[in-house]
């Protein structure tokens, strides 16, 4: 799938914190695994120690030692801006 770096999460502090809790915040690397139109988007959050270093919620972030997959609703996924790498 397509891979990139999160550049912005559009939403209030609570929304940003919920996504940061699962490792999605500016600077984190992600790969789209599956996207079916307006349905859920399966995303792989890629492990990077550099991303965790810059995360304002780094104490809450999952381990930087392994990648993992999560499913985001279409509306949530559309509020995460990613720059292709």
C-alpha positions in Angstrom: 0.0 0.0 0.0 0.8 3.7 0.0 3.2 4.8 2.7 3.8 8.3 4.2 4.3 10.5 7.2 1.5 12.0 9.2 1.8 15.8 8.9 -1.4 16.9 10.7 -4.3 15.5 12.6 -7.4 17.8 12.2 -9.5 17.9 15.2 -9.7 19.0 18.8 -7.3 17.9 21.6 -9.5 14.9 22.6 -9.6 13.6 19.0 -5.8 14.1 18.6 -5.1 12.4 21.9 -7.2 9.3 21.0 -5.2 8.9 17.7 -1.9 9.6 19.5 -2.9 6.8 21.9 -2.7 4.4 19.0 0.4 5.9 17.5 -1.0 8.3 14.9 0.4 11.8 15.4 2.5 14.3 13.3 5.8 12.6 12.5 4.5 9.0 12.7 4.9 6.7 9.6 1.8 4.9 8.3 0.9 2.6 5.4 -2.6 2.2 4.0 -3.2 -1.6 3.9 -6.8 -1.5 2.7 -9.3 1.2 1.7 -12.6 0.5 0.2 -14.3 3.7 -0.9 -16.2 5.2 2.0 -15.7 2.2 4.3 -13.2 1.6 7.0 -9.5 2.1 6.3 -7.0 -0.5 7.5 -3.7 1.3 8.4 -0.4 -0.1 9.5 1.4 2.1 12.0 5.1 1.7 11.2 7.6 1.5 14.0 10.1 4.4 14.2 12.0 5.5 17.3 12.4 9.0 15.7 8.6 9.4 15.5 8.2 8.6 19.2 10.9 11.0 20.1 8.9 13.9 18.7 5.5 12.8 19.9 3.9 15.0 22.6 2.1 11.9 23.9 5.2 9.6 23.8 4.5 8.2 27.3 1.2 6.9 25.9 2.4 5.7 22.6 2.7 2.0 21.8 6.1 0.5 21.7 8.3 1.8 18.9 9.8 -1.7 18.3 7.1 -3.2 16.2 4.5 -2.2 13.5 0.8 -3.0 14.0 -2.5 -2.6 12.1 -5.6 -0.7 13.1 -8.9 0.1 11.4 -10.1 3.7 11.2 -13.5 4.8 10.2 -13.7 6.7 7.0 -14.5 10.0 8.7 -11.5 9.6 11.1 -9.1 8.6 8.3 -10.1 11.7 6.3 -9.0 14.0 9.2 -5.4 12.5 9.2 -3.2 14.3 6.6 -0.4 12.2 5.3 2.5 13.2 3.0 3.7 10.4 0.8 7.2 9.2 1.4 
